[in-house]
């Protein structure tokens, strides 16, 4: 499919648009000639950063809106052709420390959003960023979309609720929704200034500064990684493919890596980086998902999506992006 022709002059809304994935998506859509509106609440420590859209700031509209405010949403989504719903709270630690805020952002705000779409933008196509966290501790790897759902933390439960609301509004109200279950997305513009939004951004922080990466146990935990450009491809391809509407899909990486392998890739980029092993903290062990490998055959066969960037190349791209811009991201 020709993505350029699909989005030229189309009205696009990206929630969480000043964040990591949203800003990368916005840049791609601007290249395609789309009319892009970015919605972001700019909550502290949640990843919104105006520097993320510095290259395209004259090509996009920005609305500093919190999705928990139902009164602003109708004016933003009205007349949109595509909405990429990427706004959310993704910190597992924060969700356990403040479950009410996680509930408000990942469920209540999602209902406000979907109601605005139902009433004012029913013909829009909505692509929602879900998470592999909803599977919890997996009993089968690789893990496909039919795997039992058993979140291990508050964030996983609320993200599951957000996904189910999107599926419900598709089935009951005919809204064209797609949910992508993302796994360890990484790349340029990712939040790296603290360790509460996933380990990969913090690992990159340590590598850039030549500090220390701390691994739990022996670092043999297995994870899948998806480079942000591959995620953007998935968002765009599912939005224009009728087979995807009403469905959920896993995304994944070219191959899984252990956390120790990941740390060693970063050490190759900066030899000053050190690696230390400590016992697994009990509070982390209770919500850890164990090993995870995504089975993405469904989206590969139905939409012709597959990852293109392997972890060593992706981490090198990410490392080089930040080298001259650290003051904007720390």
C-alpha positions as CSV (number, residue, x, y, z in Angstrom):
1,X,0.0,0.0,0.0
2,X,1.1,3.5,-0.8
3,X,1.2,5.2,2.6
4,X,2.0,8.6,1.1
5,X,-1.2,8.7,-0.9
6,X,-3.3,7.4,2.0
7,X,-2.5,10.3,4.3
8,X,-1.9,13.3,2.0
9,X,-4.2,16.1,3.1
10,X,-6.0,13.9,5.6
11,X,-6.9,15.3,9.1
12,X,-4.9,13.4,11.7
13,X,-5.1,13.6,15.5
14,X,-2.4,12.0,17.7
15,X,-3.1,11.8,21.4
16,X,0.1,11.8,23.4
17,X,1.5,13.6,20.3
18,X,4.4,15.3,22.1
19,X,5.6,12.0,23.5
20,X,8.0,9.4,22.2
21,X,5.9,7.3,19.7
22,X,3.5,10.2,18.9
23,X,6.3,12.6,17.8
24,X,7.9,10.0,15.6
25,X,4.5,9.2,14.0
26,X,3.8,12.9,13.6
27,X,7.1,13.4,11.7
28,X,6.3,10.6,9.3
29,X,2.8,11.9,8.7
30,X,4.1,15.4,8.0
31,X,6.3,13.9,5.3
32,X,3.2,12.4,3.8
33,X,1.5,15.8,3.6
34,X,-1.1,15.2,6.3
35,X,-2.8,17.8,8.5
36,X,-1.6,16.8,11.9
37,X,-3.0,17.9,15.3
38,X,-1.1,16.8,18.5
39,X,-2.9,16.5,21.8
40,X,-0.8,16.3,24.9
41,X,-1.4,17.1,28.6
42,X,2.3,17.5,29.2
43,X,2.0,15.9,32.6
44,X,5.4,16.0,34.4
45,X,7.5,12.8,34.0
46,X,5.2,11.3,31.3
47,X,7.4,11.9,28.3
48,X,5.8,14.9,26.6
49,X,8.6,17.1,25.3
50,X,8.2,20.0,22.9
51,X,11.8,19.3,21.6
52,X,10.4,16.1,20.1
53,X,8.6,18.1,17.4
54,X,11.2,20.8,16.9
55,X,11.6,19.8,13.2
56,X,7.9,20.0,12.4
57,X,6.6,22.6,14.9
58,X,5.5,24.8,12.0
59,X,3.7,22.0,10.3
60,X,1.5,20.8,13.2
61,X,-1.1,22.1,15.5
62,X,-0.7,21.5,19.2
63,X,-3.5,21.3,21.8
64,X,-2.4,21.2,25.4
65,X,-5.3,19.1,26.5
66,X,-5.8,16.5,29.2
67,X,-7.9,13.6,28.0
68,X,-9.6,13.5,31.4
69,X,-11.3,16.7,30.3
70,X,-14.3,15.5,28.3
71,X,-15.3,19.1,27.2
72,X,-12.3,19.7,24.9
73,X,-12.2,16.4,23.2
74,X,-15.2,16.9,20.8
75,X,-13.6,20.0,19.3
76,X,-10.3,18.2,18.7
77,X,-11.6,14.9,17.2
78,X,-14.3,16.5,15.0
79,X,-13.6,16.2,11.3
80,X,-10.7,13.9,11.8
81,X,-10.0,11.1,9.3
82,X,-7.6,9.1,11.5
83,X,-6.9,9.2,15.2
84,X,-3.9,7.6,16.7
85,X,-4.7,7.2,20.4
86,X,-1.3,6.9,22.1
87,X,-1.9,8.8,25.3
88,X,-1.6,6.8,28.5
89,X,0.2,6.1,31.7
90,X,2.8,3.4,31.0
91,X,4.8,3.2,34.3
92,X,4.2,0.0,36.1
93,X,5.8,1.4,39.3
94,X,3.7,4.6,39.2
95,X,0.5,2.5,38.7
96,X,1.2,0.6,41.9
97,X,2.1,3.8,43.8
98,X,-0.9,5.8,42.5
99,X,-3.6,3.3,41.1
100,X,-6.3,6.0,41.0
101,X,-4.4,8.2,38.6
102,X,-3.6,5.2,36.5
103,X,-7.3,4.3,36.4
104,X,-8.3,7.8,35.4
105,X,-5.8,8.0,32.5
106,X,-5.9,4.5,31.2
107,X,-9.6,3.8,31.5
108,X,-11.8,6.8,32.4
109,X,-10.0,9.1,29.9
110,X,-10.3,6.4,27.2
111,X,-14.1,6.3,27.7
112,X,-14.3,10.1,27.4
113,X,-12.2,9.9,24.2
114,X,-14.4,7.1,22.7
115,X,-17.6,8.9,23.5
116,X,-16.3,12.0,21.8
117,X,-15.4,9.9,18.7
118,X,-18.8,8.2,18.8
119,X,-20.7,11.5,18.9
120,X,-18.5,13.7,16.8
121,X,-16.1,11.7,14.7
122,X,-17.8,8.3,14.1
123,X,-16.2,7.9,10.6
124,X,-12.7,8.3,12.0
125,X,-10.4,5.3,12.1
126,X,-8.9,4.9,15.6
127,X,-5.6,3.0,16.3
128,X,-5.0,2.5,19.9
129,X,-1.6,1.7,21.7
130,X,-2.1,-1.3,24.0
131,X,0.6,-3.4,25.6
132,X,1.8,-6.9,26.0
133,X,1.7,-6.3,29.7
134,X,-1.9,-7.5,29.7
135,X,-0.7,-11.1,29.2
136,X,1.0,-11.1,32.6
137,X,3.3,-14.0,33.3
138,X,3.2,-16.0,30.1
139,X,2.5,-19.8,30.0
140,X,3.4,-20.2,26.4
141,X,6.2,-18.6,24.3
142,X,6.1,-17.2,21.7
143,X,2.9,-15.6,22.9
144,X,0.1,-15.0,20.4
145,X,-3.1,-12.9,20.8
146,X,-5.1,-15.9,22.1
147,X,-2.9,-16.3,25.1
148,X,-4.8,-16.0,28.5
149,X,-5.0,-12.5,29.9
150,X,-3.7,-12.1,33.4
151,X,-2.1,-8.7,34.2
152,X,0.3,-8.7,37.1
153,X,0.0,-5.0,38.1
154,X,-2.5,-2.1,38.1
155,X,-1.2,-0.7,34.9
156,X,-1.8,-4.0,33.0
157,X,-5.4,-4.2,34.3
158,X,-6.2,-0.6,33.3
159,X,-4.5,-0.9,29.9
160,X,-6.5,-4.0,29.3
161,X,-9.7,-2.0,30.2
162,X,-8.7,0.7,27.7
163,X,-8.2,-1.9,25.0
164,X,-11.5,-3.7,25.7
165,X,-13.4,-0.3,25.5
166,X,-11.9,0.2,22.0
167,X,-13.0,-3.3,20.9
168,X,-16.5,-2.8,22.5
169,X,-17.0,0.5,20.7
170,X,-16.1,-1.2,17.5
171,X,-18.5,-4.0,17.9
172,X,-21.4,-2.0,19.4
173,X,-21.1,1.3,17.7
174,X,-19.3,0.4,14.5
175,X,-16.3,2.7,15.1
176,X,-13.3,1.4,13.2
177,X,-10.7,0.7,15.9
178,X,-7.5,-1.3,16.0
179,X,-5.4,-2.1,19.1
180,X,-1.7,-2.9,18.9
181,X,-0.1,-4.7,21.8
182,X,3.3,-3.1,22.0
183,X,6.4,-4.6,23.6
184,X,9.5,-2.6,24.7
185,X,9.3,0.1,22.0
186,X,12.6,2.0,21.9
187,X,14.3,4.6,19.8
188,X,14.9,8.4,19.4
189,X,12.8,10.8,21.5
190,X,12.2,8.1,24.2
191,X,12.0,9.4,27.8
192,X,15.4,8.6,29.3
193,X,15.6,10.9,32.3
194,X,14.2,8.4,34.9
195,X,13.7,4.7,35.2
196,X,9.9,4.5,35.8
197,X,8.8,4.1,32.2
198,X,10.5,0.8,31.3
199,X,14.1,-0.3,31.6
200,X,15.3,0.4,28.0
201,X,15.2,4.2,28.3
202,X,17.1,4.0,31.6
203,X,19.7,1.6,30.2
204,X,20.3,4.2,27.4
205,X,20.6,6.9,30.0
206,X,23.3,4.9,31.8
207,X,25.1,4.2,28.6
208,X,25.1,7.8,27.4
209,X,26.6,9.0,30.7
210,X,29.0,6.1,31.1
211,X,27.4,5.1,34.4
212,X,26.2,1.7,35.7
213,X,23.4,-0.7,34.6
214,X,22.0,-2.8,37.4
215,X,20.6,-6.2,36.4
216,X,18.4,-8.3,38.6
217,X,19.5,-11.9,39.1
218,X,21.8,-13.0,36.3
219,X,20.3,-10.8,33.6
220,X,18.9,-13.8,31.8
221,X,15.4,-12.5,31.5
222,X,14.2,-12.5,27.9
223,X,12.5,-9.6,26.2
224,X,11.2,-8.6,22.8
225,X,12.1,-5.2,21.4
226,X,10.4,-3.1,18.6
227,X,12.2,-0.1,17.1
228,X,10.0,3.0,17.0
229,X,10.1,3.2,13.1
230,X,8.7,-0.3,13.0
231,X,5.9,0.6,15.4
232,X,5.1,3.6,13.3
233,X,4.8,1.3,10.3
234,X,2.4,-0.9,12.3
235,X,0.2,2.1,13.3
236,X,0.0,3.4,9.7
237,X,-0.5,0.0,8.0
238,X,-3.3,-1.1,10.3
239,X,-5.1,2.3,10.0
240,X,-5.6,1.9,6.3
241,X,-6.3,-1.8,6.1
242,X,-9.9,-2.8,6.5
243,X,-8.9,-6.3,7.7
244,X,-7.4,-4.7,10.8
245,X,-10.5,-2.8,11.9
246,X,-12.0,-4.3,15.0
247,X,-8.9,-6.4,15.7
248,X,-6.0,-6.6,18.1
249,X,-2.4,-7.4,17.1
250,X,0.9,-8.1,18.7
251,X,4.0,-6.4,17.5
252,X,7.5,-7.8,18.2
253,X,11.1,-7.8,17.2
254,X,13.3,-9.6,14.8
255,X,14.5,-11.8,17.7
256,X,14.4,-11.7,21.5
257,X,17.4,-10.7,23.7
258,X,18.3,-11.2,27.3
259,X,18.7,-8.1,29.5
260,X,22.4,-9.0,29.8
261,X,22.8,-9.1,26.0
262,X,21.0,-5.8,25.8
263,X,23.4,-4.2,28.4
264,X,26.4,-5.6,26.5
265,X,25.2,-4.1,23.2
266,X,25.2,-0.7,25.0
267,X,28.6,-1.4,26.5
268,X,29.9,-1.8,23.0
269,X,28.6,1.7,22.3
270,X,30.3,3.2,25.4
271,X,33.0,1.1,27.0
272,X,32.8,3.3,30.2
273,X,29.4,1.7,31.0
274,X,29.6,-0.9,33.8
275,X,27.2,-3.7,34.6
276,X,26.4,-4.9,38.1
277,X,24.1,-7.8,39.3
278,X,21.9,-7.7,42.4
279,X,19.2,-10.0,43.8
280,X,15.7,-9.5,42.4
281,X,13.9,-7.0,44.7
282,X,10.8,-8.6,46.2
283,X,8.5,-5.7,45.2
284,X,9.7,-6.0,41.6
285,X,9.5,-9.8,41.5
286,X,5.8,-9.7,42.4
287,X,4.9,-7.7,39.2
288,X,7.5,-9.0,36.9
289,X,6.2,-10.8,33.8
290,X,9.0,-13.2,33.4
291,X,10.3,-14.0,29.9
292,X,8.3,-12.7,26.9
293,X,8.6,-13.4,23.2
294,X,5.9,-12.0,20.9
295,X,4.2,-14.1,18.2
296,X,3.3,-11.5,15.5
297,X,2.3,-13.9,12.8
298,X,-1.3,-12.5,12.8
299,X,-0.3,-9.0,11.8
300,X,2.4,-10.4,9.5
301,X,-0.1,-12.6,7.6
302,X,-3.1,-10.2,7.6
303,X,-1.4,-6.8,7.2
304,X,2.1,-7.7,5.9
305,X,3.9,-6.0,8.8
306,X,7.1,-7.3,10.2
307,X,10.0,-5.7,12.1
308,X,12.9,-4.4,10.0
309,X,15.4,-3.0,12.6
310,X,17.2,-5.4,14.9
311,X,18.2,-4.4,18.4
312,X,22.0,-3.7,17.9
313,X,21.2,-1.3,14.9
314,X,18.3,0.3,16.7
315,X,20.2,1.0,19.9
316,X,23.1,2.5,17.9
317,X,20.6,4.8,16.1
318,X,19.1,5.8,19.4
319,X,22.5,6.3,21.1
320,X,23.7,8.6,18.2
321,X,20.4,10.6,18.3
322,X,20.9,11.6,22.0
323,X,24.7,12.3,21.9
324,X,24.3,15.9,20.7
325,X,20.9,16.5,22.5
326,X,21.4,15.2,26.0
327,X,20.5,18.6,27.6
328,X,17.0,18.4,26.0
329,X,16.3,14.9,27.4
330,X,17.8,14.7,30.9
